[in-house]
């Protein structure tokens, strides 16, 4: 089964939500975030302007999280961003 952008966004939202609520994560989750975002950024069918703006930010979050020595601090420092990104993703998936 091929995942469409709505599936990818739902999966991305779930990972971000899990990290935000639990304030913990795994390197593999950050790698998954990067893969999901990279696939969506490569898809020229995405027309939502807000989504196009936040995807590079989320990719950077994943890249930094993958290399951090303190995941809890990384998540805490990005808590506001996580909330914003999740709200944006949720709004897009409702449309």
PyMOL commands that set and color helices and strands:
alter all, ss='L'
color gray80, all
select helices_A, chain A and resi 5-22+27-42+49-67+71-77+79-94
alter helices_A, ss='H'
color red, helices_A
deselect
rebuild
show_as cartoon
